[in-house]
Amino acid sequence: MILHDEEKRLAALERYKILDSAPEQRFDDLALLASQICGTPMALITLVDADRQWFKSRVGIEATETPRPISFCAHAMLQPELFIVPDTLEDDRFRNNPMVTGEPHLRFYAGASLVSREGQPLGSLCVGDRVPRTLTEDQKSALDALRRQAQSQLELRRNLMELETALAARDSAEQAQRGLVQELRSALDEVNKLSELIPLCSTCRFNMTIPADPAYISRVSEGLEKMLKERGWNEKEVIAVDLAVREGLANAIRHGCGNDVSKQVQCCVTFDAPGEVVVVIRDPGPGFDAHAVPDPMEPDNMLKSSGRGVYLINQLMDEVGFRDGGREVEMRKRRESMART
């Protein structure tokens, strides 16, 4: 689908200098949030070039780009509202599309257009599933909100590049200009932090991905503590959950990631029932056999360091379970008042 002013559109896209750029956490976070909120296994931030659609961020899809003629986003980017295909096999435009008849066997698609400051369509933030479905009104509103965040990130990225180019040409005002760059970078960091702490209000949870660096544990801890206190958890209960989560994250960073800061740890917090919090921590490591972890309270293990983290988590939380070969731990804790009830 080619626009009559395609040259202007491509020129606008080129000004962002983003095609074939390296992955960036702020865009990956938005794609992850879109997938989590809409409950879909696939989510993408796409940019439509002259003959391809390229994925700036992707969840659940291995490919980094596809030909433009088979692109769903080439349609979505032209729509002012959400572009939704409940069942691709029931739509004449897509039933024979290679992405429908082959991998990833797309049966559901919803995309929100990304537009440049000049009003030119660039691509879309989209979600997909392998089964027919639709979105609730809350999910539609959330997807549109994430689209606005993605556009803001594109504009901030472009502003920063343009400002840095201008500063390089104005060496006479170097000190003042560096101050402006730092101010813009600080603003960008604040937006990134806000994006990481966006609560998924429709299900009362949040999902954060942090580098495998112990310095980032406090980000998760601060968000979790705030949510628990807002729901009336007392100080003792908050401390217990916080300690368990800190220990779980520390174990994931130390053992799951080998303290490699290029790797990432994911933490999802959900309030499944009144007075109950569920925390899931995932790491990309080799995993372990939870049943083989030695009990540190046994006399022969008292002087060994292994097993203490798992033991502490089990003491602090009501239920602890390990999945995916030990790469994922799920912890549940109920408020004392609810437990007594």
Disulfide bonds with the S-S distance in Angstrom:
none
